[in-house]
Amino acid sequence: MNPEVLLLDEPTNGLDPRTQCFLFELMLALSEAGKTLVIATHDLSLVDELHTKVALMSEEHCIEKVGTSEDILKDEDLLLKVNLIHEHMHHHGHKTHTHRHSHYFFHEHKNGGTI
């Protein structure tokens, strides 16, 4: 079989880092060979690395926005709305603050330090 379109559902889920890298390189090679890859993923780093067109789905299973990976990933309000990043609270002594966080984005504390 040599399909023109491949449908991949969470292809990197549960894979060790070396296998994720192998699979990513395979997906790039397939794309460069003219194959169409349709990928469903919550892995924002995969979206960032592929530099492709993205259709972002809402929690209600509707298309929320279509755009480039760069446009989608820089819209933190949208990513929060569709539950791809989250806000959480930190306590530092008597001070408390919230910030947005995912495994993809670096986040900043109010004092300016990047984590």
Long-range contacts (C-beta under 8 A, 24 or more apart in sequence): 3-35, 4-34, 4-35, 4-36, 5-35, 5-36, 5-37, 5-38, 6-30, 6-35, 6-36, 6-37, 6-38, 7-38, 8-37, 8-38, 8-39, 8-40, 8-41, 9-40, 10-40, 10-41, 10-42, 10-43, 11-39, 11-41, 11-46, 12-41, 12-43, 12-46, 13-41, 13-43, 24-49, 42-84, 44-73, 44-79, 44-84, 44-85, 44-102, 44-103, 44-104, 44-105, 45-103, 45-104, 47-72, 47-73, 48-73, 48-104, 56-82, 57-82, 58-82, 59-83, 73-104, 76-100, 76-105
